[in-house]
Amino acid sequence: LPASEIVLSNYAATFAGRTAGGTARAHISAVKSWTIHKGHPWLGGDQLNSILNGVERRAPPSSFRTPRAPVKESHLELLYAHMNLDRDDGKELAIVAAAAMMFYGQLCAGEVLPDTPDISRYNPRKQPLVSDLGEPNDQGTCSLRLPSTKTSRNRGESASIAAQVSIACLLIATEKHIRFNRLAPGNPLFAYCDQQDILHCLTRSEVVNRCNEVWGPRDVPKISGHCFRIGGTTHYLCRGVPPDVVKALRRWKSDAFLAYWRDLDSLASLHLHRFHMQENYHSHLYADCS
């Protein structure tokens, strides 16, 4: 030790044609962390980066995952229509509220839902409490404080939550869920009371499994928790919300959100149509002023 750049490059080259570039970089990153932890200098440089770029270009088709299908607003409306909401089931109300919140708020499932239903293990430094949801302003928008996010970690962030003109409005669903389950400000935001009036945390798997249970027989592709965030991003873009506004709403610091775009044909048609409309408007305006 330390391993020379030639040795590192030869190791990186063994991944060519076998794995995705990200996998190769992850292995090299692990070696780098271990080397630095042992107190040795890291000798990787331009040559190693060139090899890793080559590995990325030679990644086999099997190493690429099919893009996740987005949840759509029509899927949420299906959920509302086919769940036991008329029976005032606390868990069902919590599920539709959480699904709508993740979709319209472009939230990661892990930002608002835990892995365990055990209320005693709920960590308010990871997921929000009822008190973290602010009161709506005059425009029907409120702020949700997220104690921990994927990018900011434990520094937390605030998400803007806006009312929607839909039966799947997240604010109406969340208010009904909180009221029916009699949640106090210090309770988990998506907790619910069972038939014995015992409070449980709603988990990620419970939301995803229940949604797939409703949507599966209706030809909706199987979804994961991430599909809500992807769907919310696409929903706003297809509604004509400018990409920079969508980016700000989701609190992205980079253009990584481009990876979440779906239905690119519709998005291209929408924005090209708006571009041509603006061009025509400015042409007529210029002609009138000449």
KAVENVEN-V443306 format. One record per pair of residues at least 4 apart in sequence whose C-alpha atoms are under 8 Angstrom apart, sorted by the first residue. I is the first residue (numbers start at 1). J is the second residue. D is the distance in Angstrom with one decimal. If there is no record, write none. Layout:
# KAVENVEN-V443306
i,j,d
I,J,D
I,J,D
This chain:
# KAVENVEN-V443306
i,j,d
1,35,7.9
1,40,7.1
2,35,6.9
2,40,5.8
2,41,6.5
2,42,7.0
2,43,7.4
3,7,6.1
3,8,6.6
3,42,7.9
3,43,7.0
4,8,6.3
4,43,5.9
4,44,7.5
5,9,5.9
5,43,5.6
5,44,5.1
5,45,7.0
5,47,7.4
5,48,6.6
6,10,6.1
6,48,8.0
7,11,6.2
8,12,6.2
8,28,7.8
8,44,7.0
8,48,6.8
9,13,6.1
9,47,7.0
9,48,5.0
9,51,6.3
10,14,6.7
11,15,7.7
12,16,7.7
12,24,6.5
12,28,7.1
12,48,7.5
12,51,6.7
12,52,6.5
12,55,7.7
13,51,6.4
13,52,7.4
13,55,6.7
15,19,5.8
15,24,6.1
15,55,6.5
16,54,7.4
16,55,4.5
16,56,7.6
16,58,6.0
16,59,6.6
17,55,6.9
17,58,5.1
17,59,5.1
17,60,5.6
18,59,6.5
18,60,6.3
18,63,7.9
19,23,6.3
19,24,7.0
19,55,8.0
19,59,5.6
19,60,6.6
19,63,5.8
20,24,6.7
20,55,7.4
20,56,6.0
20,59,4.9
20,60,7.1
20,63,5.3
20,64,7.1
21,25,6.2
21,52,6.7
21,53,7.3
21,55,5.6
21,56,3.9
21,57,7.5
21,59,6.4
22,26,6.1
22,56,7.4
23,27,6.4
24,28,6.3
24,52,7.1
24,55,7.5
25,29,5.9
25,52,6.9
26,30,6.2
27,31,6.4
28,32,6.2
29,33,6.2
30,34,6.2
31,35,6.1
32,36,6.2
32,42,6.5
33,37,6.0
34,38,6.3
35,39,6.7
35,40,5.6
35,41,7.1
35,42,6.8
36,40,5.3
36,41,6.2
36,42,6.7
44,48,5.8
44,49,7.8
45,49,6.4
46,50,6.1
47,51,6.4
48,52,6.3
49,53,6.2
50,54,6.3
51,55,6.2
52,56,6.2
53,57,6.4
54,58,6.3
55,59,6.2
59,63,6.6
60,64,7.6
68,223,7.4
68,227,6.4
69,221,6.8
69,222,8.0
69,223,6.9
69,227,6.4
69,231,7.9
70,223,7.7
70,227,4.9
70,228,6.5
70,229,7.9
70,230,5.4
70,231,4.2
70,232,8.0
70,234,7.7
70,262,7.3
71,75,6.4
71,76,7.8
71,103,7.5
71,223,7.4
71,227,5.6
71,228,5.3
71,230,7.2
71,231,4.6
71,232,7.4
72,76,6.7
72,231,5.7
72,232,7.5
72,235,7.0
73,77,6.4
73,168,7.7
73,235,7.4
74,78,6.2
75,79,6.2
75,215,7.3
75,220,7.7
76,80,6.3
76,96,7.8
76,99,7.5
76,100,7.0
76,168,6.2
77,81,6.2
77,167,6.6
77,168,5.8
78,82,6.2
78,214,8.0
78,215,7.5
79,83,6.0
79,96,7.2
79,211,7.0
79,214,6.6
79,215,7.4
80,85,7.4
80,96,6.9
80,167,7.6
80,168,6.9
82,214,7.0
83,92,6.8
83,214,7.7
84,88,7.1
84,89,6.4
84,92,6.4
85,89,6.2
85,92,6.4
85,93,6.3
88,92,7.9
88,93,7.3
88,180,7.6
89,93,6.2
90,94,6.2
90,177,6.9
90,180,6.6
90,181,5.8
90,192,5.5
90,193,5.9
90,194,6.9
91,95,6.2
91,192,5.5
91,193,7.1
91,194,7.2
91,202,7.5
92,96,6.4
93,97,6.2
93,173,7.2
93,176,7.5
93,177,5.2
94,98,6.1
94,174,7.5
94,177,5.5
94,190,5.9
94,191,7.1
94,192,6.5
94,202,7.3
95,99,6.1
95,202,7.5
95,206,7.9
95,207,5.6
95,210,7.9
96,100,6.1
96,173,6.9
97,101,6.1
97,170,6.0
97,173,4.9
97,174,4.9
97,177,6.8
98,102,6.1
98,174,7.6
98,190,6.8
98,207,7.6
99,103,6.2
99,207,7.1
99,228,7.3
100,104,6.0
100,105,7.8
100,168,6.5
100,169,7.0
100,170,4.9
100,173,7.8
101,105,5.4
101,106,7.8
101,107,7.3
101,161,7.9
101,170,5.5
101,174,8.0
102,106,5.5
102,107,4.6
102,108,6.6
102,109,6.6
102,228,5.7
102,229,6.2
102,232,7.8
103,107,6.8
103,228,4.6
103,229,5.5
103,230,8.0
103,231,6.4
103,232,4.6
104,161,7.4
104,162,7.9
104,170,7.2
104,229,8.0
104,232,5.3
105,159,7.0
105,160,7.0
105,161,5.8
105,162,8.0
105,229,7.6
105,232,7.0
105,249,8.0
105,250,7.4
106,228,6.9
106,229,4.3
106,230,7.2
106,231,7.8
106,232,5.1
106,233,6.3
106,250,6.0
107,111,6.7
107,112,7.8
107,228,7.4
107,229,5.3
107,250,7.5
108,112,7.4
108,225,7.1
108,226,6.1
108,228,7.7
108,229,6.1
109,113,5.8
109,204,6.3
109,225,5.4
109,226,6.6
110,114,6.3
110,127,7.6
110,204,7.2
111,126,7.0
111,127,5.7
111,128,7.9
111,146,6.7
111,148,6.6
111,149,5.8
111,150,7.8
112,126,8.0
112,127,4.9
112,128,6.1
112,146,7.5
112,189,7.7
112,190,7.7
113,127,6.4
113,190,7.2
113,202,6.7
113,203,5.4
113,204,5.5
114,122,7.1
114,127,7.1
114,201,7.4
114,202,7.3
114,203,5.2
114,204,6.3
115,203,5.3
115,204,6.1
115,205,7.4
116,121,7.5
116,122,7.8
116,201,7.0
116,202,7.9
116,203,6.0
117,200,5.3
117,201,4.3
117,202,5.9
117,203,6.0
118,122,6.9
118,200,6.1
118,201,6.2
119,199,7.0
119,200,5.5
119,201,5.6
122,127,7.9
122,188,7.4
122,201,7.5
123,127,6.4
124,128,5.8
124,129,6.4
124,147,7.1
124,188,7.5
125,147,5.3
125,148,6.6
125,154,7.2
126,146,7.8
126,147,5.4
126,148,5.0
126,149,7.9
126,154,7.5
127,146,6.5
127,147,6.0
127,148,6.8
127,188,7.6
128,132,5.8
128,133,8.0
128,145,6.8
128,146,5.8
128,147,6.2
128,188,6.3
128,189,5.9
129,133,7.5
129,185,6.7
129,186,5.9
129,187,5.5
129,188,4.3
129,189,4.6
130,183,7.4
130,184,6.9
130,185,4.8
130,186,6.2
130,187,5.9
130,188,5.9
130,189,4.4
130,190,8.0
131,185,4.6
131,186,6.4
131,189,7.9
132,144,5.7
132,145,5.1
132,146,7.5
132,189,8.0
133,142,7.3
133,143,6.1
133,144,4.5
133,145,6.5
134,142,5.5
134,143,5.2
134,144,6.2
135,142,5.7
135,143,7.6
136,140,5.0
136,141,4.9
136,142,4.3
136,143,7.8
137,141,5.5
137,142,6.2
140,162,6.0
140,163,5.5
141,160,6.8
141,161,5.5
141,162,4.2
141,163,6.1
142,160,6.0
142,161,5.2
142,162,6.4
143,158,6.2
143,159,5.7
143,160,4.8
143,161,5.8
144,158,5.5
144,159,5.1
144,160,6.4
144,161,6.8
145,156,7.3
145,157,6.0
145,158,4.4
145,159,6.4
146,156,5.4
146,157,5.3
146,158,5.7
146,159,7.2
147,154,6.3
147,155,7.0
147,156,4.4
147,157,6.7
148,152,6.7
148,153,4.9
148,154,4.6
148,155,6.4
148,156,4.4
148,157,7.1
149,153,5.0
149,154,7.1
149,156,5.9
149,157,7.0
152,156,5.8
152,157,7.1
159,249,7.0
159,250,7.2
159,251,7.7
160,249,6.5
161,171,7.8
162,170,8.0
162,171,7.4
163,169,6.1
163,170,6.7
163,171,5.8
163,172,7.9
164,168,7.5
164,169,4.8
164,170,7.1
164,171,7.9
165,169,6.6
168,173,7.1
169,173,6.2
170,174,5.9
171,175,6.0
172,176,6.2
173,177,6.1
174,178,6.1
175,179,6.1
176,180,6.0
177,181,6.0
178,182,5.9
178,183,5.4
178,189,7.8
179,183,6.7
181,191,7.7
181,192,5.4
181,193,5.7
183,187,6.0
183,189,8.0
183,191,7.5
183,192,7.9
187,191,7.0
188,201,6.9
190,201,6.4
190,202,5.7
191,199,6.5
191,200,5.5
191,201,4.3
191,202,5.4
192,199,5.5
192,200,5.5
192,201,6.5
192,202,6.9
193,197,5.0
193,198,5.2
193,199,4.5
193,200,6.3
194,198,5.4
194,199,6.5
194,200,7.4
202,206,6.7
202,207,7.5
203,207,6.6
204,208,6.3
204,225,7.0
205,209,5.8
206,210,6.0
207,211,6.1
208,212,6.2
208,223,7.0
208,224,6.2
208,225,6.2
209,213,6.0
210,214,6.4
211,215,6.0
212,216,5.3
212,222,5.9
212,223,6.7
213,217,7.5
214,218,7.5
215,219,6.6
215,220,5.2
215,221,7.7
215,222,7.9
216,220,5.4
216,221,6.7
216,222,6.6
223,227,6.0
224,228,7.9
225,229,7.9
226,230,6.5
227,231,5.9
228,232,6.1
229,233,6.3
230,234,6.4
230,260,5.2
230,261,7.0
230,262,7.7
231,235,5.9
231,262,7.9
232,236,6.4
233,237,6.4
233,246,6.8
233,260,6.9
233,261,6.8
234,238,6.0
234,260,7.4
234,261,5.6
234,262,5.8
234,263,7.3
235,239,6.2
236,240,6.6
236,241,5.5
236,246,6.8
237,241,5.2
237,242,6.7
237,243,6.5
237,246,7.1
237,267,6.9
238,266,7.0
238,267,5.8
238,270,7.3
240,270,7.3
240,271,7.6
241,245,6.7
241,246,6.6
242,246,6.4
243,247,6.0
244,248,6.2
245,249,6.1
246,250,6.4
247,251,6.2
247,252,5.5
247,255,8.0
247,257,6.9
248,252,6.2
252,256,7.3
252,257,6.8
256,260,7.9
257,261,7.3
263,267,6.5
264,268,5.9
265,269,6.2
266,270,6.1
267,271,6.2
268,272,5.9
269,273,5.9
270,274,6.3
271,275,6.0
272,276,6.2
273,277,6.2
274,278,6.2
275,279,6.2
276,280,6.1
277,281,6.2
278,282,6.1
279,283,6.1
280,284,6.2
281,285,6.1
282,286,6.0
283,287,6.2
284,288,6.1
285,289,6.3
286,290,6.2
